[in-house]
Amino acid sequence: MLALIVAYTRNRVIGRDGRIPWRIPGEQKRFKELTTGNVVVMGRRSYEEIGHPLPGRYNIIVSGTRRFEAENCTTVGSLQEAIRTAEQNAPGRDIYISGGAGLYREAVAFVDKMFVTEIDAEIAGDVCFPDFDAELFQRTVEAHVETGMPDLPSYDYVTYTRKRS
Ligand SMILES: NC(=O)c1ccc[n+]([C@@H]2O[C@H](COP(=O)([O-])OP(=O)(O)OC[C@H]3O[C@@H](n4cnc5c(N)ncnc54)[C@H](OP(=O)(O)O)[C@@H]3O)[C@@H](O)[C@H]2O)c1
């Protein structure tokens, strides 16, 4: 399976000043569950924000300027090369394109599924998820999570599955 995975707000914000502009305990649980044992593909800035390969996953970084090489971690020059590398080096594993905006913009055109955490808040930011045609996908809300804290927004784990004719 070729998928993308993202968390965005009601105004589609994914980042601000190189970081994710919210901290909601537990919100990244689904990311960890889905990606562990599989492949994550991310842009150079997103990788540098994390600062190390994500454990238990094959990490592919997309960059034209830097190289990151380690056990279970390699760098390639394009998204298509990332997909080829995943198929060669981690055959049979699911591929999760994990940001940022440029990779999402490319990937939204062809991924089978989009695993989206929809944060129920408007939050200011400088990087957004691209517009996409929701008619092309079946939208399923897998879970609604209330944080139970008045200053922390609730969120939905949503799966968008591409409709095939
Ligand atoms: N909310 C979420 O789910 C989520 C997920 C991921 C990231 N984020 C946030 O998003 C922000 C980072 O995203 P971003 O869009 O600014 O940066 P990014 O996509 O993480 O990194 C951009 C860099 O990746 C490389 N790159 C991307 N596409 C490429 C391509 N097709 N070919 C070659 N290189 C390519 C380039 O690296 P070089 O400059 O080295 O060539 C580019 O400068 C941060 O704020 C982060 O916290 C949020």
The ligand as a MOL file (V3000), in Angstrom:
LIG
                    3D

  0  0  0     0  0            999 V3000
M  V30 BEGIN CTAB
M  V30 COUNTS 48 52 0 0 0
M  V30 BEGIN ATOM
M  V30 1 N 1.3220 17.9380 10.7040 0
M  V30 2 C 1.9780 16.9690 10.0860 0
M  V30 3 O 1.4640 15.8550 9.9270 0
M  V30 4 C 3.3590 17.2430 9.5600 0
M  V30 5 C 4.0730 16.2170 8.9200 0
M  V30 6 C 5.3350 16.5170 8.4230 0
M  V30 7 C 5.8520 17.7900 8.5710 0
M  V30 8 N 5.1180 18.7510 9.2090 0 CHG=1
M  V30 9 C 5.6240 20.1240 9.3090 0
M  V30 10 O 5.8530 20.6160 8.0060 0
M  V30 11 C 6.9610 21.5090 8.0360 0
M  V30 12 C 8.0390 21.0000 7.1120 0
M  V30 13 O 7.5040 20.8430 5.8170 0
M  V30 14 P 8.1010 21.5990 4.5720 0
M  V30 15 O 7.1130 21.4490 3.4780 0
M  V30 16 O 8.5070 22.9690 4.9990 0 CHG=-1
M  V30 17 O 9.4630 20.8140 4.3060 0
M  V30 18 P 9.7800 19.2830 3.9610 0
M  V30 19 O 8.9220 18.7900 2.8490 0
M  V30 20 O 9.8350 18.4790 5.1860 0
M  V30 21 O 11.2600 19.4650 3.4400 0
M  V30 22 C 11.4690 20.2230 2.3000 0
M  V30 23 C 12.7640 19.7650 1.7020 0
M  V30 24 O 12.6560 18.4030 1.3090 0
M  V30 25 C 13.3270 18.2060 0.0820 0
M  V30 26 N 12.3600 17.8760 -0.9350 0
M  V30 27 C 11.0120 17.9030 -0.8330 0
M  V30 28 N 10.4600 17.4970 -1.9880 0
M  V30 29 C 11.4770 17.2130 -2.8090 0
M  V30 30 C 11.5620 16.7170 -4.1440 0
M  V30 31 N 10.4510 16.4280 -4.8480 0
M  V30 32 N 12.7830 16.5250 -4.6820 0
M  V30 33 C 13.9190 16.7930 -3.9840 0
M  V30 34 N 13.9020 17.2620 -2.7170 0
M  V30 35 C 12.6970 17.4620 -2.1590 0
M  V30 36 C 14.0680 19.5010 -0.2080 0
M  V30 37 O 15.2790 19.3740 0.5240 0
M  V30 38 P 16.6370 20.1260 0.1040 0
M  V30 39 O 16.3880 21.5780 0.4020 0
M  V30 40 O 17.6720 19.5040 0.9980 0
M  V30 41 O 16.8350 19.8570 -1.3600 0
M  V30 42 C 13.1590 20.5170 0.4520 0
M  V30 43 O 13.8150 21.7430 0.7610 0
M  V30 44 C 7.4340 21.5700 9.4710 0
M  V30 45 O 6.7870 22.6660 10.1170 0
M  V30 46 C 6.9330 20.2620 10.0370 0
M  V30 47 O 6.7530 20.3250 11.4260 0
M  V30 48 C 3.8990 18.4950 9.7010 0
M  V30 END ATOM
M  V30 BEGIN BOND
M  V30 1 1 1 2
M  V30 2 2 2 3
M  V30 3 1 2 4
M  V30 4 1 4 5
M  V30 5 2 4 48
M  V30 6 2 5 6
M  V30 7 1 6 7
M  V30 8 2 7 8
M  V30 9 1 8 9
M  V30 10 1 8 48
M  V30 11 1 9 10
M  V30 12 1 9 46
M  V30 13 1 10 11
M  V30 14 1 11 12
M  V30 15 1 11 44
M  V30 16 1 12 13
M  V30 17 1 13 14
M  V30 18 2 14 15
M  V30 19 1 14 16
M  V30 20 1 14 17
M  V30 21 1 17 18
M  V30 22 2 18 19
M  V30 23 1 18 20
M  V30 24 1 18 21
M  V30 25 1 21 22
M  V30 26 1 22 23
M  V30 27 1 23 24
M  V30 28 1 23 42
M  V30 29 1 24 25
M  V30 30 1 25 26
M  V30 31 1 25 36
M  V30 32 1 26 27
M  V30 33 1 26 35
M  V30 34 2 27 28
M  V30 35 1 28 29
M  V30 36 1 29 30
M  V30 37 2 29 35
M  V30 38 1 30 31
M  V30 39 2 30 32
M  V30 40 1 32 33
M  V30 41 2 33 34
M  V30 42 1 34 35
M  V30 43 1 36 37
M  V30 44 1 36 42
M  V30 45 1 37 38
M  V30 46 2 38 39
M  V30 47 1 38 40
M  V30 48 1 38 41
M  V30 49 1 42 43
M  V30 50 1 44 45
M  V30 51 1 44 46
M  V30 52 1 46 47
M  V30 END BOND
M  V30 END CTAB
M  END
